[in-house]
């Protein structure tokens, strides 16, 4: 039987939150940047919106603010709007780096920045 999963997946992708979390109805959108090294050894930042719909991930995401570093897992989408393309991640799992797992409200000294 063929695997039903198809597409590009972000698996434990580390991102930095670049702006405040936006709310669009019952959907949260977290603007982030991700950096990666190209074949010529130069670093590139790519902008990506993390989209969260509901559940435990939604509760964690409400505690996120600009400057936080997060780790996400989900399906990546390339979308086009008014002639511009951008990446988005439909988030399945999210954790805030520097905070204990399972807790969205860790002590401030645990945050690495």
LINGIWO-V252748 format. One line per field, one symbol per residue. ss: DSSP state (H for helix, E for strand, L for the rest). A space follows every 50 residues. Layout:
BEGIN
ss->???
END
This chain:
BEGIN
ss->LLLLLLLEEEEEEEEEELLLLEEELLEEEEEEEEEEELLLLLEEEEEEEE EELLLHHHHHHLLLLLLLEEEEEEEEEEEEELLEEEEEEEEEEEEELLLL LLLLLLLHHHLLL
END
